[in-house]
Amino acid sequence: MKKPSIESFKRFIKGFIPSKYALTLFSIFFSMGFLLAFHDPVMVGSNINGGFLLGDIQAQFDPPQTSSLSYLVNQFIFFLGVPAAKIFLSNVFFAVICIFSGILIVPIILLDFFSYMGSITYLLILKVGLLKAFLILLGSFHLYLEFLATILVIDASLKFYGSIFHSIRQRSFAVFKKEISNKFIPLFLRIILLLALAAFLEVFWSTWWVYIMTHTYISWADFYVGVYSCLVK
């Protein structure tokens, strides 16, 4: 069996690098959202939710006397794992409809995510100050993966429709098949991987991180082993 080489690993990592076009769109719409919130924070704040970044996390803890295997399975798989799975499936659904529709990238990704997160960033600075906002965003690792995945969705849509255009121009289905196999599918699988990791980290890391940044400190283990309910108000 052929062992993976350093070059194949480098190619795998390079596959996560988005195009300059997609990065430019991200920069433009994120900045637009930030500047809109800067211009009228009251109006913007009244029209967006903000999730746990702007809301107040209300967590109740009921740690067990003994952490049995049955308890840990129920806690980490059924209580915490199921929400992570739902987040993942929801994000995959929106990624798929954006890729294959193309036009839905504008309202869902450019406006409802990039601009939305730009506005949230400014409103978070207003709420907790520049330093704490920086720390909250710095430790919310799932955001980096979601940003990268959604930027790559733009590239995936371009590759999909580009393969159709190339096959029509050359009048060859083989061209479409080759470009889908070599360019689109590897990129789509990377998006799926990023969204899976993002959903996992959102539940199993970022929620705890935002909580300790905005409330009292509690260790990661104590938070997740003992959390009984976690709501955002």
C-alpha positions as CSV (number, residue, x, y, z in Angstrom):
1,M,0.0,0.0,0.0
2,K,1.4,3.4,-1.0
3,K,2.1,5.7,1.9
4,P,0.9,9.3,1.6
5,S,3.7,11.6,0.7
6,I,4.5,15.1,2.0
7,E,3.5,16.4,-1.4
8,S,0.1,14.8,-1.3
9,F,-0.4,16.3,2.2
10,K,0.6,19.7,0.8
11,R,-1.9,19.4,-2.0
12,F,-4.6,18.4,0.5
13,I,-3.9,21.5,2.6
14,K,-3.7,23.8,-0.5
15,G,-7.1,22.5,-1.5
16,F,-8.5,24.6,1.5
17,I,-7.1,27.8,0.1
18,P,-10.0,29.8,-1.4
19,S,-9.7,31.9,-4.6
20,K,-9.0,35.6,-4.5
21,Y,-12.4,36.2,-6.0
22,A,-14.2,34.5,-3.1
23,L,-11.9,36.1,-0.5
24,T,-12.7,39.5,-2.0
25,L,-16.4,39.0,-1.8
26,F,-16.0,37.9,1.8
27,S,-14.0,41.0,2.6
28,I,-16.4,43.4,0.9
29,F,-19.6,42.0,2.5
30,F,-18.1,41.5,6.0
31,S,-16.9,45.1,5.9
32,M,-20.3,46.3,4.7
33,G,-22.0,44.6,7.6
34,F,-19.4,46.1,10.0
35,L,-19.8,49.6,8.6
36,L,-23.6,49.4,8.6
37,A,-23.6,48.5,12.3
38,F,-21.1,51.3,13.0
39,H,-23.3,53.8,11.2
40,D,-26.6,52.7,12.9
41,P,-26.0,50.2,15.7
42,V,-29.5,50.6,17.1
43,M,-31.2,49.8,13.9
44,V,-28.9,46.9,13.1
45,G,-29.1,45.5,16.6
46,S,-32.9,45.5,16.6
47,N,-32.9,43.4,13.4
48,I,-30.4,40.7,14.2
49,N,-30.3,38.0,16.8
50,G,-26.6,37.5,17.3
51,G,-26.8,34.0,18.9
52,F,-24.6,33.3,21.9
53,L,-22.1,36.0,20.8
54,L,-24.5,38.8,21.6
55,G,-27.1,37.0,23.8
56,D,-26.7,36.0,27.4
57,I,-25.9,32.3,27.9
58,Q,-28.0,30.9,30.7
59,A,-26.5,27.5,31.8
60,Q,-27.7,25.3,34.6
61,F,-25.4,22.6,36.0
62,D,-26.3,19.4,37.6
63,P,-23.1,17.3,37.9
64,P,-23.5,13.6,38.6
65,Q,-22.2,12.1,41.8
66,T,-20.3,9.6,39.7
67,S,-19.6,9.9,36.0
68,S,-20.7,6.5,34.8
69,L,-20.3,5.4,31.2
70,S,-24.1,5.5,30.7
71,Y,-24.2,9.1,31.9
72,L,-21.3,10.2,29.7
73,V,-22.9,8.5,26.6
74,N,-26.3,10.3,27.3
75,Q,-24.6,13.6,28.0
76,F,-22.1,13.8,25.2
77,I,-24.0,11.9,22.4
78,F,-27.7,12.4,23.0
79,F,-27.7,15.7,24.9
80,L,-24.8,17.5,23.3
81,G,-24.1,15.4,20.1
82,V,-27.6,15.7,18.7
83,P,-27.5,19.5,18.6
84,A,-24.1,19.4,16.9
85,A,-25.4,17.0,14.3
86,K,-28.4,19.2,13.6
87,I,-26.2,22.2,13.2
88,F,-24.0,20.2,10.8
89,L,-27.0,19.0,8.7
90,S,-28.5,22.4,8.5
91,N,-25.2,24.0,7.3
92,V,-24.7,21.2,4.8
93,F,-28.2,21.8,3.4
94,F,-27.6,25.5,2.9
95,A,-24.2,24.8,1.4
96,V,-25.8,22.4,-1.1
97,I,-28.6,24.7,-2.2
98,C,-26.1,27.6,-2.5
99,I,-23.7,25.6,-4.6
100,F,-26.2,24.2,-7.0
101,S,-28.5,27.2,-7.3
102,G,-25.7,29.7,-7.5
103,I,-27.9,32.8,-7.1
104,L,-28.8,31.9,-3.5
105,I,-25.2,32.6,-2.5
106,V,-26.1,36.3,-2.5
107,P,-28.9,36.3,0.2
108,I,-27.7,33.3,2.2
109,I,-23.9,33.7,2.3
110,L,-23.0,37.2,1.2
111,L,-25.8,39.0,3.1
112,D,-27.1,36.6,5.8
113,F,-23.7,35.3,6.9
114,F,-20.8,37.6,5.8
115,S,-22.5,40.9,6.3
116,Y,-24.4,39.5,9.4
117,M,-21.1,38.5,11.0
118,G,-19.6,41.8,10.2
119,S,-22.4,43.5,12.1
120,I,-22.2,41.1,15.0
121,T,-18.5,41.8,15.3
122,Y,-19.1,45.6,15.7
123,L,-22.0,45.1,18.1
124,L,-20.0,42.7,20.2
125,I,-17.3,45.4,20.5
126,L,-19.9,47.8,21.7
127,K,-21.3,45.3,24.2
128,V,-18.1,44.0,25.8
129,G,-15.3,46.3,24.6
130,L,-12.6,45.8,22.1
131,L,-10.3,43.6,24.1
132,K,-12.9,41.1,25.3
133,A,-14.6,41.0,21.9
134,F,-11.2,40.2,20.4
135,L,-10.7,37.4,22.9
136,I,-14.2,36.0,22.4
137,L,-13.8,35.9,18.6
138,L,-10.2,34.6,18.9
139,G,-11.3,31.6,20.9
140,S,-14.5,30.9,18.9
141,F,-12.7,28.4,16.7
142,H,-15.9,27.2,14.9
143,L,-16.2,30.6,13.2
144,Y,-13.0,30.3,11.3
145,L,-14.1,26.9,9.9
146,E,-17.5,28.2,9.0
147,F,-16.0,31.3,7.3
148,L,-13.6,29.1,5.3
149,A,-16.4,26.6,4.4
150,T,-18.7,29.3,3.2
151,I,-16.0,31.0,1.2
152,L,-15.2,27.7,-0.4
153,V,-18.9,27.2,-1.2
154,I,-18.6,30.2,-3.6
155,D,-15.6,28.5,-5.3
156,A,-17.5,25.1,-5.4
157,S,-20.4,26.8,-7.2
158,L,-18.1,28.4,-9.7
159,K,-16.3,25.1,-10.4
160,F,-19.7,23.3,-10.8
161,Y,-21.1,25.8,-13.3
162,G,-17.6,26.2,-14.9
163,S,-17.5,22.5,-15.6
164,I,-20.9,22.7,-17.3
165,F,-19.8,25.6,-19.4
166,H,-16.6,23.9,-20.5
167,S,-18.4,20.7,-21.4
168,I,-20.9,22.6,-23.5
169,R,-18.2,24.6,-25.2
170,Q,-16.2,21.5,-26.1
171,R,-19.4,19.4,-26.6
172,S,-18.0,16.6,-24.4
173,F,-19.7,15.1,-21.3
174,A,-16.3,13.6,-20.5
175,V,-15.0,17.1,-19.8
176,F,-17.8,17.6,-17.3
177,K,-17.2,14.3,-15.7
178,K,-13.4,14.9,-15.4
179,E,-13.8,18.4,-13.9
180,I,-16.4,17.3,-11.4
181,S,-14.3,14.3,-10.3
182,N,-11.0,16.2,-10.1
183,K,-12.1,19.7,-9.0
184,F,-15.6,19.8,-7.7
185,I,-15.9,16.7,-5.6
186,P,-12.6,17.1,-3.7
187,L,-13.6,20.7,-2.8
188,F,-17.1,19.7,-1.8
189,L,-15.7,17.0,0.5
190,R,-13.4,19.6,2.1
191,I,-16.5,21.8,2.7
192,I,-18.3,18.9,4.4
193,L,-15.2,18.2,6.6
194,L,-15.0,21.9,7.6
195,L,-18.7,22.1,8.5
196,A,-18.5,18.9,10.5
197,L,-15.6,20.2,12.5
198,A,-17.3,23.6,12.9
199,A,-20.5,22.1,14.3
200,F,-18.5,20.0,16.7
201,L,-16.5,22.9,18.0
202,E,-19.5,25.2,18.2
203,V,-21.1,22.9,20.7
204,F,-18.1,21.3,22.4
205,W,-15.8,24.4,22.6
206,S,-17.1,27.8,21.6
207,T,-20.2,27.7,23.8
208,W,-17.9,27.1,26.8
209,W,-15.4,29.7,25.6
210,V,-18.1,32.4,25.3
211,Y,-19.6,31.4,28.6
212,I,-16.3,31.8,30.6
213,M,-15.6,35.1,28.8
214,T,-18.9,36.5,29.8
215,H,-19.6,34.7,33.1
216,T,-17.5,33.1,35.8
217,Y,-14.8,30.6,34.9
218,I,-15.6,26.9,35.0
219,S,-13.3,24.2,33.6
220,W,-14.2,22.6,30.2
221,A,-14.7,19.2,31.8
222,D,-17.0,20.5,34.6
223,F,-19.0,22.6,32.1
224,Y,-19.7,19.7,29.7
225,V,-20.0,16.9,32.2
226,G,-22.3,18.9,34.4
227,V,-24.3,21.1,32.1
228,Y,-28.0,20.4,32.5
229,S,-29.4,23.1,30.2
230,C,-28.0,25.9,28.1
231,L,-30.1,28.6,26.7
232,V,-29.4,32.0,25.1
233,K,-31.5,34.9,26.2
